[in-house]
Every structure is written in structure tokens, then in C-alpha cells.
Amino acid sequence: MSPVDTAVSLFSQGFSCSQSLLLAFAPRFGLDPLVAARLASPFGGGIARQGRVCGAITGALMVIGLHAGNATAEDRDAKEAAYETIRTLMARFSEVHGTTECRDLTGCDLSTPEGYAAATEAGVFTRRCPEFVRTAAALVADVLAFSGR
């Protein structure tokens, strides 16, 4: 199964959007699945269901960091290259979905019990969010394929 399909499958199994992205790509970097799941766990629902940057995006950013991030403070070239890749990924996601903000993507305030219930009732997590996960994972897969990793 491709990492894109894996990410969507993980989301359908109950992992958050951010966890699904990081877990789908973790094997490429030798990242332990338990570590990946825990690391990405706070970012679902736009960072702890606050409706901020979509968790699929934050998961994608973690993968880009593993792939191209700077490992030393002195490696400013890697840092800038990673930032450019991230800006491009976020812009491409916005071109497809209109925004990177969870609350705008879902149309719900997931930070309240009422908003979360409304999202569940409207099928946001089964109909809309899987597409956000798919788009973010496909964009990451493109980045990794382009750079040969």
C-alpha cells in the first residue's frame, strides 16, 4: 500500500490526521511507530482540536522536517530549504482546499463539545477529513519522490 493510502487507512482506523501522516511515512526514516504516534498526537483537530492549522498539514510538516530539516544550528541552508518546501506544500494544499485552517476546512468549532458533535453528525470526519489527509500525504509523497528519497 502506498503511503498516501496508508495515511487514509490509519485515519479511518481512528488515528488523528496528524498521526496518520507521520505514521504513514515513519518507516522511511526508521522512526518507531509508537514514538511517531505519540509525537503527532497533540496536533489533531488543528492542534488539540483548536481549529488551527489542519493536523494533516502539521503531520506533513513533521515528515518534511525528518526529510529535510536542519540537524544543527549552523545548517541554515537546510533550514531555509525546508522552510521553502513547507511554504510550497502549504500553498499547494490551500490551492486545493482553500485554506490550511482546520476550523475553515471542517466548518465546525471542534474545541467545543457541541461543535465536535456537529462535525461528527455532519460526517466531517468520514467524508471531508480523509480528503485532507489524502491531499497532505500526496503532497509529501511528491516532495520525497522529487528529492529521490
C-alpha positions as CSV (number, residue, x, y, z in Angstrom):
1,M,0.0,0.0,0.0
2,S,1.3,3.5,-0.8
3,P,2.0,6.0,2.0
4,V,-1.0,8.0,0.8
5,D,-3.3,5.1,1.1
6,T,-1.7,4.1,4.4
7,A,-2.3,7.6,5.8
8,V,-6.0,7.5,4.8
9,S,-6.4,3.9,6.2
10,L,-4.7,4.9,9.5
11,F,-7.1,7.9,9.8
12,S,-10.1,5.6,9.2
13,Q,-8.8,3.3,11.9
14,G,-9.1,6.1,14.5
15,F,-5.7,7.8,14.4
16,S,-5.8,11.6,14.2
17,C,-5.0,13.4,10.9
18,S,-1.5,14.4,12.2
19,Q,-0.7,10.9,13.5
20,S,-1.9,9.3,10.2
21,L,0.5,11.4,8.2
22,L,3.6,10.9,10.4
23,L,2.9,7.2,10.9
24,A,2.5,6.6,7.1
25,F,5.9,8.0,6.4
26,A,7.7,7.0,9.6
27,P,9.2,3.7,8.2
28,R,11.1,5.7,5.6
29,F,13.0,7.4,8.4
30,G,13.3,4.5,10.8
31,L,11.0,6.3,13.2
32,D,9.4,3.9,15.8
33,P,5.7,3.9,15.3
34,L,5.0,4.4,19.0
35,V,7.2,7.4,19.0
36,A,5.6,8.8,15.9
37,A,2.1,8.3,17.2
38,R,2.9,10.0,20.5
39,L,4.8,12.8,18.8
40,A,2.0,13.7,16.5
41,S,-0.9,13.1,19.0
42,P,-1.2,16.8,20.1
43,F,-1.7,18.1,16.6
44,G,-5.0,16.6,15.6
45,G,-8.0,18.8,15.0
46,G,-5.9,21.8,14.3
47,I,-3.7,21.4,17.4
48,A,-5.6,19.8,20.2
49,R,-9.0,20.4,18.5
50,Q,-8.4,24.2,18.5
51,G,-9.2,24.6,14.8
52,R,-5.8,26.0,13.9
53,V,-3.5,24.5,11.2
54,C,-5.0,21.3,10.0
55,G,-3.5,18.2,11.6
56,A,-2.8,16.6,8.2
57,I,-0.6,19.6,7.5
58,T,1.2,19.5,10.8
59,G,1.8,15.8,10.3
60,A,3.2,16.6,6.8
61,L,5.4,19.3,8.3
62,M,6.9,16.7,10.7
63,V,7.7,14.4,7.8
64,I,9.3,17.3,5.9
65,G,11.4,18.1,9.0
66,L,12.6,14.4,9.1
67,H,13.4,14.6,5.4
68,A,15.0,18.0,5.0
69,G,15.2,19.8,8.4
70,N,18.4,21.1,9.8
71,A,20.0,18.9,12.4
72,T,22.5,21.6,13.7
73,A,22.0,25.2,14.5
74,E,24.7,26.1,11.9
75,D,22.9,24.4,9.0
76,R,21.0,27.5,7.9
77,D,20.8,26.3,4.2
78,A,18.9,23.1,5.2
79,K,16.6,25.2,7.5
80,E,15.8,27.6,4.7
81,A,15.3,24.8,2.1
82,A,12.9,23.0,4.5
83,Y,11.0,26.3,5.1
84,E,10.7,26.8,1.4
85,T,9.4,23.3,0.9
86,I,6.9,23.8,3.7
87,R,5.7,27.1,2.3
88,T,5.2,25.4,-1.1
89,L,3.4,22.4,0.4
90,M,1.0,24.7,2.4
91,A,0.3,26.8,-0.6
92,R,-0.5,23.8,-2.8
93,F,-2.8,22.4,0.0
94,S,-4.6,25.8,0.1
95,E,-4.9,25.8,-3.7
96,V,-6.8,22.5,-3.5
97,H,-8.9,23.1,-0.3
98,G,-8.9,26.9,0.0
99,T,-7.1,27.1,3.4
100,T,-4.9,25.2,5.8
101,E,-7.0,26.1,8.9
102,C,-9.0,23.2,10.4
103,R,-12.0,25.3,11.5
104,D,-12.4,26.6,8.0
105,L,-11.9,23.2,6.4
106,T,-14.4,21.5,8.6
107,G,-16.8,24.4,9.1
108,C,-17.0,23.4,12.7
109,D,-15.6,24.5,16.1
110,L,-14.0,21.3,17.3
111,S,-12.9,22.9,20.5
112,T,-16.5,22.7,22.0
113,P,-18.5,19.5,22.6
114,E,-21.3,21.0,20.5
115,G,-19.0,21.7,17.6
116,Y,-17.4,18.3,17.8
117,A,-20.8,16.7,17.9
118,A,-22.0,18.7,14.9
119,A,-18.9,17.7,12.9
120,T,-19.5,14.1,13.8
121,E,-23.2,14.3,12.9
122,A,-22.4,16.0,9.6
123,G,-19.9,13.3,8.7
124,V,-16.9,15.7,8.6
125,F,-14.5,13.0,9.9
126,T,-15.7,10.4,7.4
127,R,-16.2,12.5,4.3
128,R,-14.1,15.6,4.4
129,C,-11.1,14.9,6.7
130,P,-10.0,11.8,4.7
131,E,-9.6,14.0,1.7
132,F,-7.4,16.5,3.7
133,V,-5.3,13.6,4.8
134,R,-5.0,12.3,1.2
135,T,-4.0,15.6,-0.2
136,A,-1.4,16.3,2.5
137,A,0.1,12.8,2.1
138,A,0.2,13.1,-1.7
139,L,2.0,16.4,-1.4
140,V,4.6,14.8,1.0
141,A,5.0,11.9,-1.3
142,D,5.7,14.3,-4.2
143,V,8.3,16.1,-2.2
144,L,10.0,12.8,-1.2
145,A,9.9,11.5,-4.8
146,F,11.2,14.7,-6.2
147,S,14.2,14.6,-4.0
148,G,14.8,10.9,-4.5
149,R,14.1,9.8,-1.0
